[in-house]
Amino acid sequence: MDNVARKRAGLPYCYDDPALMGDQHVYQDVMARYNRTLPTQTAERQQIAREMFAEIGEGCTVETPVHANWGGKHVHLGRGVYINSNVTFVDDEHIHIGDNCLIAPNVVFSTSGHPILPILREHHYVYNLPIHVGANVWIGSGAQIMPGVTIGENSVIGAGSVVTQDIPANVVAFGVPCRVQREIGEQDRQFYYKKRKLDVWE
C-alpha cells in the first residue's frame, strides 16, 4: 500500500512523499491573500473564503489571521459560524464545524499526529483523523481539539481545554484532558455567568 492509500485509510504514512504534496501551497496562497484583507473588505473576504474553504455556509465570519496546513481546503463550515482571530486548522484531514458554532481566539483543530514510537517519527510518519463539531457548540479560547474527536451539538468546551476524547451533546466540558463536568440544564436558564442572573426570559 502506497502512502496516498495509507493516508486515505487513516493509517500512518510518510508525510514527505511528493505524491501527497499536490497543490498545498496554492491553497496556502489563497489563505495568505485572505489574511491580507482589511476588516472593511467584507465582500472580498466572502469571495476569498469561498475559494479557501471546502464549504462555507451563509453568515459566517472568519477573523484574521487564520492558519491552516492546507489553507482551509479540508475545512467545512456550516451556516452562521464565527471564528475569532488566530485560529489554526491542521487540516490534513477533514474538519467539520456545524451551524452557529462560536470558536474563540487561539483555538487549534489538529487532525494530525505523530506515532509515539521514535523510529517512526525519525522516518517521517504521521497519521490524520477527521474532527467533527456539532451545531451550536462554543469552544473557549486556547482550546486544543485533537485528531479524531467529535463534539456533540450545543456543548461548551472551556478555555484552555485539551480535547482528546469525544464529548457528548448538551454538556459543559473542560480541563486537561477535557472531561464532562455537567449537563446543560435549568441553572443555565437562570444564570448566564457564575451567579449573574439571566433576565432575557422575564
PyMOL CGO cylinders between C-alpha atoms (Angstrom):
from pymol import cmd
from pymol.cgo import CYLINDER

trace = [
    CYLINDER, 0.00, 0.00, 0.00, 1.48, 3.36, -1.01, 0.3, 1, 1, 1, 1, 1, 1,
    CYLINDER, 1.48, 3.36, -1.01, 1.45, 6.49, 1.15, 0.3, 1, 1, 1, 1, 1, 1,
    CYLINDER, 1.45, 6.49, 1.15, -1.55, 8.00, -0.64, 0.3, 1, 1, 1, 1, 1, 1,
    CYLINDER, -1.55, 8.00, -0.64, -3.65, 4.90, 0.10, 0.3, 1, 1, 1, 1, 1, 1,
    CYLINDER, -3.65, 4.90, 0.10, -2.35, 4.73, 3.67, 0.3, 1, 1, 1, 1, 1, 1,
    CYLINDER, -2.35, 4.73, 3.67, -3.35, 8.34, 4.29, 0.3, 1, 1, 1, 1, 1, 1,
    CYLINDER, -3.35, 8.34, 4.29, -6.84, 7.78, 2.91, 0.3, 1, 1, 1, 1, 1, 1,
    CYLINDER, -6.84, 7.78, 2.91, -7.22, 4.73, 5.19, 0.3, 1, 1, 1, 1, 1, 1,
    CYLINDER, -7.22, 4.73, 5.19, -6.21, 6.72, 8.31, 0.3, 1, 1, 1, 1, 1, 1,
    CYLINDER, -6.21, 6.72, 8.31, -3.00, 4.68, 8.67, 0.3, 1, 1, 1, 1, 1, 1,
    CYLINDER, -3.00, 4.68, 8.67, 0.46, 6.08, 9.47, 0.3, 1, 1, 1, 1, 1, 1,
    CYLINDER, 0.46, 6.08, 9.47, 2.18, 7.30, 6.31, 0.3, 1, 1, 1, 1, 1, 1,
    CYLINDER, 2.18, 7.30, 6.31, 5.31, 9.23, 5.28, 0.3, 1, 1, 1, 1, 1, 1,
    CYLINDER, 5.31, 9.23, 5.28, 4.31, 12.87, 5.05, 0.3, 1, 1, 1, 1, 1, 1,
    CYLINDER, 4.31, 12.87, 5.05, 7.17, 13.94, 2.75, 0.3, 1, 1, 1, 1, 1, 1,
    CYLINDER, 7.17, 13.94, 2.75, 6.05, 11.73, -0.15, 0.3, 1, 1, 1, 1, 1, 1,
    CYLINDER, 6.05, 11.73, -0.15, 5.87, 14.09, -3.20, 0.3, 1, 1, 1, 1, 1, 1,
    CYLINDER, 5.87, 14.09, -3.20, 2.66, 12.33, -4.27, 0.3, 1, 1, 1, 1, 1, 1,
    CYLINDER, 2.66, 12.33, -4.27, 0.92, 13.83, -1.21, 0.3, 1, 1, 1, 1, 1, 1,
    CYLINDER, 0.92, 13.83, -1.21, 2.06, 17.43, -1.52, 0.3, 1, 1, 1, 1, 1, 1,
    CYLINDER, 2.06, 17.43, -1.52, -0.04, 18.29, -4.58, 0.3, 1, 1, 1, 1, 1, 1,
    CYLINDER, -0.04, 18.29, -4.58, -1.23, 21.90, -4.68, 0.3, 1, 1, 1, 1, 1, 1,
    CYLINDER, -1.23, 21.90, -4.68, -0.90, 22.55, -0.94, 0.3, 1, 1, 1, 1, 1, 1,
    CYLINDER, -0.90, 22.55, -0.94, 0.99, 25.81, -1.46, 0.3, 1, 1, 1, 1, 1, 1,
    CYLINDER, 0.99, 25.81, -1.46, -1.66, 27.07, -3.88, 0.3, 1, 1, 1, 1, 1, 1,
    CYLINDER, -1.66, 27.07, -3.88, -4.28, 26.80, -1.14, 0.3, 1, 1, 1, 1, 1, 1,
    CYLINDER, -4.28, 26.80, -1.14, -1.93, 28.42, 1.36, 0.3, 1, 1, 1, 1, 1, 1,
    CYLINDER, -1.93, 28.42, 1.36, -1.51, 31.32, -1.08, 0.3, 1, 1, 1, 1, 1, 1,
    CYLINDER, -1.51, 31.32, -1.08, -5.29, 31.85, -1.07, 0.3, 1, 1, 1, 1, 1, 1,
    CYLINDER, -5.29, 31.85, -1.07, -5.26, 31.87, 2.73, 0.3, 1, 1, 1, 1, 1, 1,
    CYLINDER, -5.26, 31.87, 2.73, -2.41, 34.40, 2.72, 0.3, 1, 1, 1, 1, 1, 1,
    CYLINDER, -2.41, 34.40, 2.72, -4.46, 36.61, 0.42, 0.3, 1, 1, 1, 1, 1, 1,
    CYLINDER, -4.46, 36.61, 0.42, -7.41, 36.36, 2.83, 0.3, 1, 1, 1, 1, 1, 1,
    CYLINDER, -7.41, 36.36, 2.83, -5.18, 37.31, 5.77, 0.3, 1, 1, 1, 1, 1, 1,
    CYLINDER, -5.18, 37.31, 5.77, -4.04, 40.47, 3.95, 0.3, 1, 1, 1, 1, 1, 1,
    CYLINDER, -4.04, 40.47, 3.95, -7.58, 41.83, 3.60, 0.3, 1, 1, 1, 1, 1, 1,
    CYLINDER, -7.58, 41.83, 3.60, -8.88, 44.70, 5.73, 0.3, 1, 1, 1, 1, 1, 1,
    CYLINDER, -8.88, 44.70, 5.73, -11.85, 44.28, 8.09, 0.3, 1, 1, 1, 1, 1, 1,
    CYLINDER, -11.85, 44.28, 8.09, -13.88, 46.65, 5.89, 0.3, 1, 1, 1, 1, 1, 1,
    CYLINDER, -13.88, 46.65, 5.89, -13.34, 44.45, 2.80, 0.3, 1, 1, 1, 1, 1, 1,
    CYLINDER, -13.34, 44.45, 2.80, -16.28, 42.21, 3.65, 0.3, 1, 1, 1, 1, 1, 1,
    CYLINDER, -16.28, 42.21, 3.65, -17.29, 41.37, 0.08, 0.3, 1, 1, 1, 1, 1, 1,
    CYLINDER, -17.29, 41.37, 0.08, -13.73, 40.46, -0.86, 0.3, 1, 1, 1, 1, 1, 1,
    CYLINDER, -13.73, 40.46, -0.86, -13.35, 38.34, 2.28, 0.3, 1, 1, 1, 1, 1, 1,
    CYLINDER, -13.35, 38.34, 2.28, -16.53, 36.43, 1.43, 0.3, 1, 1, 1, 1, 1, 1,
    CYLINDER, -16.53, 36.43, 1.43, -15.32, 35.74, -2.09, 0.3, 1, 1, 1, 1, 1, 1,
    CYLINDER, -15.32, 35.74, -2.09, -11.88, 34.54, -0.97, 0.3, 1, 1, 1, 1, 1, 1,
    CYLINDER, -11.88, 34.54, -0.97, -13.41, 32.43, 1.83, 0.3, 1, 1, 1, 1, 1, 1,
    CYLINDER, -13.41, 32.43, 1.83, -15.46, 30.55, -0.76, 0.3, 1, 1, 1, 1, 1, 1,
    CYLINDER, -15.46, 30.55, -0.76, -12.21, 29.75, -2.60, 0.3, 1, 1, 1, 1, 1, 1,
    CYLINDER, -12.21, 29.75, -2.60, -10.37, 28.89, 0.59, 0.3, 1, 1, 1, 1, 1, 1,
    CYLINDER, -10.37, 28.89, 0.59, -12.68, 26.51, 2.44, 0.3, 1, 1, 1, 1, 1, 1,
    CYLINDER, -12.68, 26.51, 2.44, -14.12, 23.17, 1.33, 0.3, 1, 1, 1, 1, 1, 1,
    CYLINDER, -14.12, 23.17, 1.33, -17.54, 24.52, 2.32, 0.3, 1, 1, 1, 1, 1, 1,
    CYLINDER, -17.54, 24.52, 2.32, -18.73, 27.73, 3.97, 0.3, 1, 1, 1, 1, 1, 1,
    CYLINDER, -18.73, 27.73, 3.97, -22.35, 28.48, 4.79, 0.3, 1, 1, 1, 1, 1, 1,
    CYLINDER, -22.35, 28.48, 4.79, -24.18, 31.79, 4.78, 0.3, 1, 1, 1, 1, 1, 1,
    CYLINDER, -24.18, 31.79, 4.78, -23.47, 34.33, 7.52, 0.3, 1, 1, 1, 1, 1, 1,
    CYLINDER, -23.47, 34.33, 7.52, -20.02, 33.06, 8.55, 0.3, 1, 1, 1, 1, 1, 1,
    CYLINDER, -20.02, 33.06, 8.55, -17.33, 35.36, 9.92, 0.3, 1, 1, 1, 1, 1, 1,
    CYLINDER, -17.33, 35.36, 9.92, -13.67, 34.34, 9.94, 0.3, 1, 1, 1, 1, 1, 1,
    CYLINDER, -13.67, 34.34, 9.94, -11.39, 36.88, 11.62, 0.3, 1, 1, 1, 1, 1, 1,
    CYLINDER, -11.39, 36.88, 11.62, -7.76, 37.26, 10.58, 0.3, 1, 1, 1, 1, 1, 1,
    CYLINDER, -7.76, 37.26, 10.58, -5.23, 35.88, 10.88, 0.3, 1, 1, 1, 1, 1, 1,
    CYLINDER, -5.23, 35.88, 10.88, -6.37, 32.33, 10.24, 0.3, 1, 1, 1, 1, 1, 1,
    CYLINDER, -6.37, 32.33, 10.24, -3.86, 29.50, 9.82, 0.3, 1, 1, 1, 1, 1, 1,
    CYLINDER, -3.86, 29.50, 9.82, -4.21, 26.15, 8.05, 0.3, 1, 1, 1, 1, 1, 1,
    CYLINDER, -4.21, 26.15, 8.05, -1.85, 23.47, 6.72, 0.3, 1, 1, 1, 1, 1, 1,
    CYLINDER, -1.85, 23.47, 6.72, -3.89, 23.19, 3.54, 0.3, 1, 1, 1, 1, 1, 1,
    CYLINDER, -3.89, 23.19, 3.54, -5.20, 26.76, 3.60, 0.3, 1, 1, 1, 1, 1, 1,
    CYLINDER, -5.20, 26.76, 3.60, -8.65, 25.56, 4.67, 0.3, 1, 1, 1, 1, 1, 1,
    CYLINDER, -8.65, 25.56, 4.67, -9.11, 23.15, 1.76, 0.3, 1, 1, 1, 1, 1, 1,
    CYLINDER, -9.11, 23.15, 1.76, -10.38, 20.43, 4.13, 0.3, 1, 1, 1, 1, 1, 1,
    CYLINDER, -10.38, 20.43, 4.13, -12.40, 22.70, 6.46, 0.3, 1, 1, 1, 1, 1, 1,
    CYLINDER, -12.40, 22.70, 6.46, -16.22, 22.57, 6.23, 0.3, 1, 1, 1, 1, 1, 1,
    CYLINDER, -16.22, 22.57, 6.23, -18.15, 25.40, 7.91, 0.3, 1, 1, 1, 1, 1, 1,
    CYLINDER, -18.15, 25.40, 7.91, -21.92, 25.40, 8.39, 0.3, 1, 1, 1, 1, 1, 1,
    CYLINDER, -21.92, 25.40, 8.39, -24.12, 28.50, 8.50, 0.3, 1, 1, 1, 1, 1, 1,
    CYLINDER, -24.12, 28.50, 8.50, -23.53, 31.37, 10.93, 0.3, 1, 1, 1, 1, 1, 1,
    CYLINDER, -23.53, 31.37, 10.93, -20.15, 30.15, 12.23, 0.3, 1, 1, 1, 1, 1, 1,
    CYLINDER, -20.15, 30.15, 12.23, -17.98, 32.73, 14.00, 0.3, 1, 1, 1, 1, 1, 1,
    CYLINDER, -17.98, 32.73, 14.00, -14.22, 32.08, 14.08, 0.3, 1, 1, 1, 1, 1, 1,
    CYLINDER, -14.22, 32.08, 14.08, -12.19, 34.56, 16.11, 0.3, 1, 1, 1, 1, 1, 1,
    CYLINDER, -12.19, 34.56, 16.11, -8.59, 35.55, 15.41, 0.3, 1, 1, 1, 1, 1, 1,
    CYLINDER, -8.59, 35.55, 15.41, -5.55, 33.29, 15.33, 0.3, 1, 1, 1, 1, 1, 1,
    CYLINDER, -5.55, 33.29, 15.33, -7.44, 30.00, 14.97, 0.3, 1, 1, 1, 1, 1, 1,
    CYLINDER, -7.44, 30.00, 14.97, -5.37, 27.17, 13.49, 0.3, 1, 1, 1, 1, 1, 1,
    CYLINDER, -5.37, 27.17, 13.49, -6.66, 24.30, 11.37, 0.3, 1, 1, 1, 1, 1, 1,
    CYLINDER, -6.66, 24.30, 11.37, -4.19, 21.44, 10.94, 0.3, 1, 1, 1, 1, 1, 1,
    CYLINDER, -4.19, 21.44, 10.94, -6.40, 20.31, 8.09, 0.3, 1, 1, 1, 1, 1, 1,
    CYLINDER, -6.40, 20.31, 8.09, -4.52, 17.36, 6.66, 0.3, 1, 1, 1, 1, 1, 1,
    CYLINDER, -4.52, 17.36, 6.66, -7.86, 15.56, 7.15, 0.3, 1, 1, 1, 1, 1, 1,
    CYLINDER, -7.86, 15.56, 7.15, -11.37, 16.99, 7.06, 0.3, 1, 1, 1, 1, 1, 1,
    CYLINDER, -11.37, 16.99, 7.06, -12.68, 19.27, 9.81, 0.3, 1, 1, 1, 1, 1, 1,
    CYLINDER, -12.68, 19.27, 9.81, -16.47, 19.69, 10.01, 0.3, 1, 1, 1, 1, 1, 1,
    CYLINDER, -16.47, 19.69, 10.01, -17.91, 22.57, 12.08, 0.3, 1, 1, 1, 1, 1, 1,
    CYLINDER, -17.91, 22.57, 12.08, -21.70, 22.76, 12.37, 0.3, 1, 1, 1, 1, 1, 1,
    CYLINDER, -21.70, 22.76, 12.37, -24.11, 25.69, 12.13, 0.3, 1, 1, 1, 1, 1, 1,
    CYLINDER, -24.11, 25.69, 12.13, -23.89, 28.60, 14.58, 0.3, 1, 1, 1, 1, 1, 1,
    CYLINDER, -23.89, 28.60, 14.58, -20.68, 27.49, 16.29, 0.3, 1, 1, 1, 1, 1, 1,
    CYLINDER, -20.68, 27.49, 16.29, -18.56, 30.03, 18.17, 0.3, 1, 1, 1, 1, 1, 1,
    CYLINDER, -18.56, 30.03, 18.17, -14.79, 29.49, 18.04, 0.3, 1, 1, 1, 1, 1, 1,
    CYLINDER, -14.79, 29.49, 18.04, -12.75, 31.72, 20.36, 0.3, 1, 1, 1, 1, 1, 1,
    CYLINDER, -12.75, 31.72, 20.36, -9.22, 33.05, 19.69, 0.3, 1, 1, 1, 1, 1, 1,
    CYLINDER, -9.22, 33.05, 19.69, -6.20, 30.75, 19.54, 0.3, 1, 1, 1, 1, 1, 1,
    CYLINDER, -6.20, 30.75, 19.54, -8.17, 27.51, 19.23, 0.3, 1, 1, 1, 1, 1, 1,
    CYLINDER, -8.17, 27.51, 19.23, -6.33, 24.69, 17.42, 0.3, 1, 1, 1, 1, 1, 1,
    CYLINDER, -6.33, 24.69, 17.42, -8.07, 21.93, 15.46, 0.3, 1, 1, 1, 1, 1, 1,
    CYLINDER, -8.07, 21.93, 15.46, -5.42, 19.28, 14.82, 0.3, 1, 1, 1, 1, 1, 1,
    CYLINDER, -5.42, 19.28, 14.82, -6.32, 16.32, 12.62, 0.3, 1, 1, 1, 1, 1, 1,
    CYLINDER, -6.32, 16.32, 12.62, -2.69, 15.23, 12.53, 0.3, 1, 1, 1, 1, 1, 1,
    CYLINDER, -2.69, 15.23, 12.53, -0.48, 13.37, 15.00, 0.3, 1, 1, 1, 1, 1, 1,
    CYLINDER, -0.48, 13.37, 15.00, 2.82, 11.51, 15.10, 0.3, 1, 1, 1, 1, 1, 1,
    CYLINDER, 2.82, 11.51, 15.10, 3.36, 7.96, 16.38, 0.3, 1, 1, 1, 1, 1, 1,
    CYLINDER, 3.36, 7.96, 16.38, 4.91, 7.65, 19.83, 0.3, 1, 1, 1, 1, 1, 1,
    CYLINDER, 4.91, 7.65, 19.83, 7.50, 5.11, 18.62, 0.3, 1, 1, 1, 1, 1, 1,
    CYLINDER, 7.50, 5.11, 18.62, 10.65, 7.18, 17.97, 0.3, 1, 1, 1, 1, 1, 1,
    CYLINDER, 10.65, 7.18, 17.97, 11.85, 5.31, 14.89, 0.3, 1, 1, 1, 1, 1, 1,
    CYLINDER, 11.85, 5.31, 14.89, 8.56, 6.05, 13.11, 0.3, 1, 1, 1, 1, 1, 1,
    CYLINDER, 8.56, 6.05, 13.11, 8.93, 9.78, 13.75, 0.3, 1, 1, 1, 1, 1, 1,
    CYLINDER, 8.93, 9.78, 13.75, 12.54, 9.56, 12.59, 0.3, 1, 1, 1, 1, 1, 1,
    CYLINDER, 12.54, 9.56, 12.59, 11.25, 8.19, 9.30, 0.3, 1, 1, 1, 1, 1, 1,
    CYLINDER, 11.25, 8.19, 9.30, 8.64, 10.97, 8.99, 0.3, 1, 1, 1, 1, 1, 1,
    CYLINDER, 8.64, 10.97, 8.99, 5.49, 9.00, 9.76, 0.3, 1, 1, 1, 1, 1, 1,
    CYLINDER, 5.49, 9.00, 9.76, 2.28, 10.84, 10.60, 0.3, 1, 1, 1, 1, 1, 1,
    CYLINDER, 2.28, 10.84, 10.60, -1.42, 9.98, 10.81, 0.3, 1, 1, 1, 1, 1, 1,
    CYLINDER, -1.42, 9.98, 10.81, -4.61, 12.01, 10.23, 0.3, 1, 1, 1, 1, 1, 1,
    CYLINDER, -4.61, 12.01, 10.23, -8.09, 11.56, 11.67, 0.3, 1, 1, 1, 1, 1, 1,
    CYLINDER, -8.09, 11.56, 11.67, -11.13, 13.81, 10.98, 0.3, 1, 1, 1, 1, 1, 1,
    CYLINDER, -11.13, 13.81, 10.98, -12.72, 16.18, 13.50, 0.3, 1, 1, 1, 1, 1, 1,
    CYLINDER, -12.72, 16.18, 13.50, -16.49, 16.75, 13.79, 0.3, 1, 1, 1, 1, 1, 1,
    CYLINDER, -16.49, 16.75, 13.79, -18.07, 19.60, 15.76, 0.3, 1, 1, 1, 1, 1, 1,
    CYLINDER, -18.07, 19.60, 15.76, -21.87, 19.63, 16.06, 0.3, 1, 1, 1, 1, 1, 1,
    CYLINDER, -21.87, 19.63, 16.06, -24.14, 22.64, 15.65, 0.3, 1, 1, 1, 1, 1, 1,
    CYLINDER, -24.14, 22.64, 15.65, -24.23, 25.47, 18.21, 0.3, 1, 1, 1, 1, 1, 1,
    CYLINDER, -24.23, 25.47, 18.21, -21.02, 24.49, 20.01, 0.3, 1, 1, 1, 1, 1, 1,
    CYLINDER, -21.02, 24.49, 20.01, -18.95, 27.13, 21.81, 0.3, 1, 1, 1, 1, 1, 1,
    CYLINDER, -18.95, 27.13, 21.81, -15.21, 26.42, 22.07, 0.3, 1, 1, 1, 1, 1, 1,
    CYLINDER, -15.21, 26.42, 22.07, -13.34, 28.69, 24.50, 0.3, 1, 1, 1, 1, 1, 1,
    CYLINDER, -13.34, 28.69, 24.50, -10.06, 30.44, 23.84, 0.3, 1, 1, 1, 1, 1, 1,
    CYLINDER, -10.06, 30.44, 23.84, -6.88, 28.40, 23.57, 0.3, 1, 1, 1, 1, 1, 1,
    CYLINDER, -6.88, 28.40, 23.57, -8.65, 25.02, 23.44, 0.3, 1, 1, 1, 1, 1, 1,
    CYLINDER, -8.65, 25.02, 23.44, -6.90, 22.21, 21.56, 0.3, 1, 1, 1, 1, 1, 1,
    CYLINDER, -6.90, 22.21, 21.56, -9.08, 19.76, 19.61, 0.3, 1, 1, 1, 1, 1, 1,
    CYLINDER, -9.08, 19.76, 19.61, -7.12, 16.59, 18.89, 0.3, 1, 1, 1, 1, 1, 1,
    CYLINDER, -7.12, 16.59, 18.89, -7.32, 14.09, 15.97, 0.3, 1, 1, 1, 1, 1, 1,
    CYLINDER, -7.32, 14.09, 15.97, -10.48, 12.03, 15.58, 0.3, 1, 1, 1, 1, 1, 1,
    CYLINDER, -10.48, 12.03, 15.58, -12.54, 13.95, 18.15, 0.3, 1, 1, 1, 1, 1, 1,
    CYLINDER, -12.54, 13.95, 18.15, -16.30, 14.51, 17.83, 0.3, 1, 1, 1, 1, 1, 1,
    CYLINDER, -16.30, 14.51, 17.83, -18.05, 17.20, 19.91, 0.3, 1, 1, 1, 1, 1, 1,
    CYLINDER, -18.05, 17.20, 19.91, -21.82, 16.92, 20.19, 0.3, 1, 1, 1, 1, 1, 1,
    CYLINDER, -21.82, 16.92, 20.19, -24.23, 19.75, 19.44, 0.3, 1, 1, 1, 1, 1, 1,
    CYLINDER, -24.23, 19.75, 19.44, -24.86, 22.58, 21.92, 0.3, 1, 1, 1, 1, 1, 1,
    CYLINDER, -24.86, 22.58, 21.92, -21.89, 21.67, 24.11, 0.3, 1, 1, 1, 1, 1, 1,
    CYLINDER, -21.89, 21.67, 24.11, -19.42, 24.15, 25.61, 0.3, 1, 1, 1, 1, 1, 1,
    CYLINDER, -19.42, 24.15, 25.61, -15.67, 23.48, 25.74, 0.3, 1, 1, 1, 1, 1, 1,
    CYLINDER, -15.67, 23.48, 25.74, -13.90, 25.57, 28.39, 0.3, 1, 1, 1, 1, 1, 1,
    CYLINDER, -13.90, 25.57, 28.39, -10.94, 27.78, 27.62, 0.3, 1, 1, 1, 1, 1, 1,
    CYLINDER, -10.94, 27.78, 27.62, -7.55, 26.07, 27.62, 0.3, 1, 1, 1, 1, 1, 1,
    CYLINDER, -7.55, 26.07, 27.62, -9.00, 22.57, 27.38, 0.3, 1, 1, 1, 1, 1, 1,
    CYLINDER, -9.00, 22.57, 27.38, -7.23, 19.73, 25.57, 0.3, 1, 1, 1, 1, 1, 1,
    CYLINDER, -7.23, 19.73, 25.57, -9.93, 17.58, 23.97, 0.3, 1, 1, 1, 1, 1, 1,
    CYLINDER, -9.93, 17.58, 23.97, -8.56, 14.09, 23.39, 0.3, 1, 1, 1, 1, 1, 1,
    CYLINDER, -8.56, 14.09, 23.39, -11.84, 12.10, 23.53, 0.3, 1, 1, 1, 1, 1, 1,
    CYLINDER, -11.84, 12.10, 23.53, -15.35, 12.55, 22.16, 0.3, 1, 1, 1, 1, 1, 1,
    CYLINDER, -15.35, 12.55, 22.16, -17.62, 14.96, 24.05, 0.3, 1, 1, 1, 1, 1, 1,
    CYLINDER, -17.62, 14.96, 24.05, -21.39, 14.28, 24.01, 0.3, 1, 1, 1, 1, 1, 1,
    CYLINDER, -21.39, 14.28, 24.01, -24.10, 16.81, 23.17, 0.3, 1, 1, 1, 1, 1, 1,
    CYLINDER, -24.10, 16.81, 23.17, -25.56, 19.32, 25.65, 0.3, 1, 1, 1, 1, 1, 1,
    CYLINDER, -25.56, 19.32, 25.65, -22.76, 19.36, 28.22, 0.3, 1, 1, 1, 1, 1, 1,
    CYLINDER, -22.76, 19.36, 28.22, -20.16, 21.69, 29.69, 0.3, 1, 1, 1, 1, 1, 1,
    CYLINDER, -20.16, 21.69, 29.69, -16.68, 20.15, 29.46, 0.3, 1, 1, 1, 1, 1, 1,
    CYLINDER, -16.68, 20.15, 29.46, -13.26, 21.49, 30.34, 0.3, 1, 1, 1, 1, 1, 1,
    CYLINDER, -13.26, 21.49, 30.34, -9.84, 20.56, 31.65, 0.3, 1, 1, 1, 1, 1, 1,
    CYLINDER, -9.84, 20.56, 31.65, -6.60, 18.88, 30.65, 0.3, 1, 1, 1, 1, 1, 1,
    CYLINDER, -6.60, 18.88, 30.65, -7.58, 16.38, 29.48, 0.3, 1, 1, 1, 1, 1, 1,
    CYLINDER, -7.58, 16.38, 29.48, -11.08, 17.72, 28.77, 0.3, 1, 1, 1, 1, 1, 1,
    CYLINDER, -11.08, 17.72, 28.77, -13.82, 15.95, 30.73, 0.3, 1, 1, 1, 1, 1, 1,
    CYLINDER, -13.82, 15.95, 30.73, -17.58, 16.43, 31.01, 0.3, 1, 1, 1, 1, 1, 1,
    CYLINDER, -17.58, 16.43, 31.01, -18.32, 18.47, 34.14, 0.3, 1, 1, 1, 1, 1, 1,
    CYLINDER, -18.32, 18.47, 34.14, -22.11, 18.70, 33.93, 0.3, 1, 1, 1, 1, 1, 1,
    CYLINDER, -22.11, 18.70, 33.93, -25.10, 18.75, 31.62, 0.3, 1, 1, 1, 1, 1, 1,
    CYLINDER, -25.10, 18.75, 31.62, -26.56, 22.00, 30.33, 0.3, 1, 1, 1, 1, 1, 1,
    CYLINDER, -26.56, 22.00, 30.33, -29.84, 22.49, 32.18, 0.3, 1, 1, 1, 1, 1, 1,
    CYLINDER, -29.84, 22.49, 32.18, -32.05, 24.56, 34.46, 0.3, 1, 1, 1, 1, 1, 1,
    CYLINDER, -32.05, 24.56, 34.46, -29.23, 26.55, 36.10, 0.3, 1, 1, 1, 1, 1, 1,
    CYLINDER, -29.23, 26.55, 36.10, -28.26, 27.83, 32.66, 0.3, 1, 1, 1, 1, 1, 1,
    CYLINDER, -28.26, 27.83, 32.66, -31.78, 29.24, 32.27, 0.3, 1, 1, 1, 1, 1, 1,
    CYLINDER, -31.78, 29.24, 32.27, -31.24, 31.20, 35.49, 0.3, 1, 1, 1, 1, 1, 1,
    CYLINDER, -31.24, 31.20, 35.49, -27.59, 32.32, 35.31, 0.3, 1, 1, 1, 1, 1, 1,
    CYLINDER, -27.59, 32.32, 35.31, -25.52, 33.42, 32.31, 0.3, 1, 1, 1, 1, 1, 1,
    CYLINDER, -25.52, 33.42, 32.31, -22.16, 33.62, 34.15, 0.3, 1, 1, 1, 1, 1, 1,
    CYLINDER, -22.16, 33.62, 34.15, -21.41, 32.36, 37.65, 0.3, 1, 1, 1, 1, 1, 1,
    CYLINDER, -21.41, 32.36, 37.65, -24.15, 33.92, 39.85, 0.3, 1, 1, 1, 1, 1, 1,
    CYLINDER, -24.15, 33.92, 39.85, -25.13, 36.66, 37.40, 0.3, 1, 1, 1, 1, 1, 1,
    CYLINDER, -25.13, 36.66, 37.40, -28.88, 36.26, 36.79, 0.3, 1, 1, 1, 1, 1, 1,
    CYLINDER, -28.88, 36.26, 36.79, -30.23, 35.88, 33.29, 0.3, 1, 1, 1, 1, 1, 1,
    CYLINDER, -30.23, 35.88, 33.29, -33.04, 38.34, 32.55, 0.3, 1, 1, 1, 1, 1, 1,
    CYLINDER, -33.04, 38.34, 32.55, -33.91, 37.54, 28.92, 0.3, 1, 1, 1, 1, 1, 1,
    CYLINDER, -33.91, 37.54, 28.92, -36.75, 35.19, 29.98, 0.3, 1, 1, 1, 1, 1, 1,
    CYLINDER, -36.75, 35.19, 29.98, -38.53, 37.85, 32.08, 0.3, 1, 1, 1, 1, 1, 1,
]
cmd.load_cgo(trace, "trace")
